[in-house]
Amino acid sequence: MNVLVAGASGAIGQPIVAELLRQGHSVIGIARSISRLDAMKRLGARVIAVDVFDADAVEKAVRDSRPDAVIDELTSLPADPADLPNSLPHDRELRICGGENLLRAAAMAGVRRYLQQSSGFFLEPGDGLATESAGFAVGASPNISMSARLYEQLEERLFSSAMEGVALRYGFFYGPGTWYLRDGTAADQFRRSEMPIIGDGSAVWSWIHVDDAASATVAALTAPPGIYQIVDDDPSTVSKWAPAFAKFVGASPPPHLSEEQALAAAGPDAVYYGTRLRGASNEKARKVLNFRPRRLEWLS
């Protein structure tokens, strides 16, 4: 299959390109700067430098590439999670405006299938693990609500297209190129005791290693269209994973703050991340994609 990957130089884009090539697919990787695609080129992918905000350039890149499928992994996230609030407006613009150009170009070029990055952690409140029928937490704290509405919009746009749509609701990424690894920026935050457990730490986080996410993404190229939650088998509460991660990276146990203290010090988003997030079920992906993610490394 001839597959175009947008955001090919990112933390999830790179392992997707590698897995596609390993399985014998032809790959076109696009990013704004050709220098960011050098690693993809060395692996054997064709690379194109294109600004996804330039609709004409995107249309030409897709038309000339003639892909059977497009994988949209467009993001603009900071190197340090502490900078996330400031990066969200541009990230949203990239996914909405740049992604719209990409989706339109794919439809015009007769692309059969379009895979869209979505979220498996900003899901609406409820009992137990959320399934693919769950909506997004649009009534959450300000920045989480904004992100939830973004993913809601992306999925609505995808499934309004005439192409075969696949929404991939990934968990929090960990592994090479992400914030969460021994020498990652999240580890630095833990070593500085900047990541407290808030309240009872009851928020449930769903995780996924980037290599497992890549394998599931490639499997979704030939699976029935729809939504798939690409998350680990055992979503864990902050009270469970945060102390284990601190130990894993050689940090002291996280401090504790009450919800009131955290609200005053860090705002409502921090409280939501620490006490309100809902985990996701991967049952559908396990059944349909034969998905078998590894256990979260610092809980093994």
C-alpha positions in Angstrom: 0.0 0.0 0.0 1.2 3.5 -0.7 0.8 5.6 2.5 1.3 9.3 3.1 2.2 10.2 6.7 1.7 13.8 7.8 3.7 14.7 10.9 6.2 12.0 9.9 9.1 13.5 12.0 7.2 13.5 15.3 7.3 11.1 18.2 4.6 8.9 16.8 5.2 9.7 13.1 8.7 8.2 13.1 7.8 4.8 14.5 4.8 4.6 12.2 7.0 5.2 9.2 9.4 2.6 10.4 6.6 0.0 10.9 5.1 0.8 7.6 8.4 0.2 5.8 9.1 -2.9 7.9 5.8 -4.4 6.7 6.6 -3.6 3.0 4.5 -0.5 2.4 5.6 2.4 0.3 5.8 5.6 2.4 5.7 9.3 1.7 6.5 11.4 4.8 5.7 15.1 4.9 6.8 17.8 7.3 7.5 21.5 7.1 11.2 21.2 6.9 13.0 18.6 4.8 15.8 18.5 7.4 13.4 17.1 9.9 12.7 14.2 7.5 16.3 13.0 7.0 15.8 10.1 9.3 12.8 9.0 7.3 14.7 9.2 4.1 17.5 7.1 5.4 14.9 4.4 6.3 13.7 4.3 2.7 10.7 6.6 2.7 10.1 9.3 0.1 10.0 12.7 1.8 8.3 16.0 0.9 8.7 19.3 2.6 5.4 21.1 2.7 3.7 23.6 4.9 0.2 22.2 5.6 -1.1 25.7 6.0 -0.5 26.1 2.2 -3.5 24.5 0.7 -2.2 24.5 -2.9 1.1 22.9 -1.8 -0.7 20.2 0.2 -3.0 19.5 -2.7 0.0 19.1 -5.1 1.9 16.9 -2.6 -1.0 14.5 -2.2 -1.9 14.5 -5.9 1.6 13.8 -6.9 2.1 11.1 -4.3 -1.1 9.2 -5.2 -1.5 7.5 -1.8 -4.0 4.8 -1.0 -4.2 6.0 2.6 -3.3 9.1 4.6 -2.3 9.0 8.2 -2.7 12.4 9.9 -0.4 12.8 12.9 -0.2 16.6 12.8 0.8 18.1 16.2 2.7 21.0 17.5 3.6 20.1 21.1 6.5 21.5 23.1 9.6 19.7 24.2 8.7 20.4 27.8 5.2 19.6 29.1 5.4 22.7 31.4 5.1 24.7 28.2 1.9 22.9 27.0 -0.6 25.6 27.8 1.2 28.2 25.6 1.5 25.7 22.7 -2.2 24.7 22.6 -3.4 27.6 20.3 -0.9 26.8 17.6 -1.4 23.1 18.0 -5.1 23.6 17.6 -4.6 25.7 14.5 -2.3 23.1 12.9 -4.7 20.3 13.5 -7.8 22.2 12.4 -6.6 24.4 9.5 -3.6 22.3 8.3 -5.6 19.1 8.9 -8.5 20.5 6.9 -6.2 21.2 4.0 -4.8 17.7 4.2 -8.2 16.0 4.4 -9.6 18.1 1.5 -6.6 17.3 -0.6 -6.9 13.6 0.2 -10.6 13.6 -0.8 -9.8 15.4 -4.1 -7.1 12.9 -4.9 -9.4 10.0 -4.5 -7.7 8.6 -1.4 -9.6 5.6 -0.1 -8.8 5.7 3.7 -7.9 8.5 6.1 -6.5 7.8 9.6 -6.8 10.6 12.2 -5.0 11.0 15.5 -7.5 11.4 18.3 -7.4 11.2 22.1 -8.0 8.3 24.5 -7.7 10.4 27.6 -10.0 13.4 27.3 -13.1 11.3 27.4 -16.4 12.2 29.0 -16.9 11.3 32.7 -18.6 8.0 33.6 -18.3 4.8 35.5 -15.5 2.4 34.5 -13.4 2.5 31.4 -14.8 4.4 28.5 -15.5 2.6 25.3 -15.5 4.0 21.7 -19.1 5.1 22.2 -18.0 7.7 24.7 -17.8 11.3 23.8 -15.2 13.9 24.9 -15.0 15.8 28.2 -16.2 19.1 26.7 -17.4 20.3 30.1 -14.0 19.8 31.8 -11.5 22.5 33.0 -10.6 25.2 30.5 -7.7 23.8 28.5 -8.9 20.2 28.8 -12.3 21.3 27.5 -10.6 23.1 24.6 -8.6 20.0 23.7 -11.8 17.8 24.1 -13.7 20.1 21.7 -10.8 19.9 19.3 -10.9 16.1 19.2 -14.6 16.1 18.9 -14.3 18.4 15.9 -11.6 16.3 14.3 -13.7 13.1 14.6 -16.9 14.8 13.3 -14.9 16.1 10.3 -13.4 12.8 9.6 -16.6 10.9 9.6 -18.4 13.5 7.5 -15.9 12.7 4.7 -16.7 10.2 1.9 -13.4 8.5 2.6 -13.1 5.5 4.9 -12.4 7.1 8.3 -10.4 5.7 11.2 -10.0 7.6 14.4 -7.2 6.4 16.6 -7.7 7.4 20.2 -4.2 7.1 21.6 -3.3 7.1 25.2 -0.6 9.2 26.7 2.5 8.5 24.7 5.7 7.2 26.4 8.9 5.8 25.0 11.6 7.3 22.6 10.9 10.9 21.6 8.2 11.5 24.2 8.2 13.3 27.6 7.9 10.0 29.5 11.2 8.1 29.6 14.2 8.0 31.9 15.8 11.1 30.4 12.7 12.8 29.3 11.4 16.2 30.4 8.7 14.7 32.5 11.3 12.8 34.4 13.1 16.1 35.1 9.9 17.5 36.5 9.6 14.6 38.9 13.2 15.0 40.0 12.4 18.6 40.8 9.3 17.5 42.7 7.1 19.6 40.4 4.6 16.8 39.8 2.5 16.4 43.0 -0.2 13.9 43.6 -3.4 16.0 43.9 -6.1 15.0 46.3 -6.4 11.3 46.3 -4.8 11.0 42.9 -7.9 9.2 41.5 -7.6 10.3 37.9 -7.2 7.3 35.6 -4.5 7.6 32.9 -4.4 5.5 29.8 -0.9 5.1 28.3 0.6 3.7 25.2 4.2 3.0 24.1 4.9 4.8 20.7 6.0 1.5 19.1 2.8 -0.2 20.1 0.8 2.7 18.9 2.6 2.5 15.5 1.8 -1.2 15.2 -1.8 -0.6 15.9 -1.9 2.3 13.4 -0.5 0.1 10.6 -3.0 -2.6 11.5 -5.8 -0.1 11.2 -5.0 0.4 7.5 -6.9 -2.7 6.7 -9.4 -2.9 9.6 -13.1 -1.9 9.4 -13.4 1.9 9.5 -14.4 3.5 12.8 -13.0 4.5 16.2 -10.3 2.5 17.9 -8.8 3.2 21.4 -5.1 2.5 21.3 -4.3 2.3 25.0 -2.7 0.0 27.5 -4.4 -3.0 29.1 -4.3 -1.6 32.6 -5.1 2.1 32.9 -3.8 3.3 36.2 -4.6 6.0 38.7 -2.2 8.9 39.3 -1.7 7.6 42.9 -0.4 4.3 41.4 1.6 5.4 38.3 3.2 8.6 39.6 5.1 7.1 42.6 6.2 4.2 40.4 7.4 6.6 37.7 9.3 8.7 40.2 11.1 5.6 41.5 11.8 4.5 37.9 13.6 7.8 37.1 15.4 8.1 40.4 13.3 10.9 41.9 11.9 11.3 45.4 8.3 10.3 45.9 5.9 13.0 44.6 4.6 15.5 47.2 0.9 15.6 48.0 -1.4 18.6 47.6 -5.0 19.0 48.4 -7.3 19.9 45.6 -7.7 23.4 47.1 -3.9 23.9 47.3 -3.4 22.7 43.7 -6.2 24.9 42.4 -4.5 27.9 44.0 -1.0 27.0 42.9 -1.6 25.4 39.5 -5.2 26.0 38.4 -8.1 23.8 37.4 -6.4 21.9 34.6 -3.9 20.5 37.0 -6.7 19.4 39.4 -8.5 17.7 36.5 -5.4 15.9 35.3 -4.8 14.7 38.9 -8.4 13.8 40.0 -10.8 13.6 37.1 -9.4 11.9 33.9 -11.2 8.7 32.9 -9.4 5.7 31.5 -10.2 4.0 28.2 -10.9 0.4 27.2 -8.9 -1.2 24.4 -11.1 -4.2 24.1 -12.2 -3.4 20.5 -8.6 -2.9 19.4 -7.5 -6.2 21.0 -10.3 -8.0 19.2 -10.2 -6.3 15.8 -6.6 -5.3 15.4 -5.1 -8.2 17.4 -3.6 -5.4 19.6 -1.3 -6.6 22.4 0.4 -3.6 24.1 3.2 -4.0 26.5 2.7 -3.3 30.2 3.6 0.2 31.3 7.3 0.0 31.8 7.6 1.5 35.3 4.8 -0.7 36.6 6.3 -3.9 35.3 
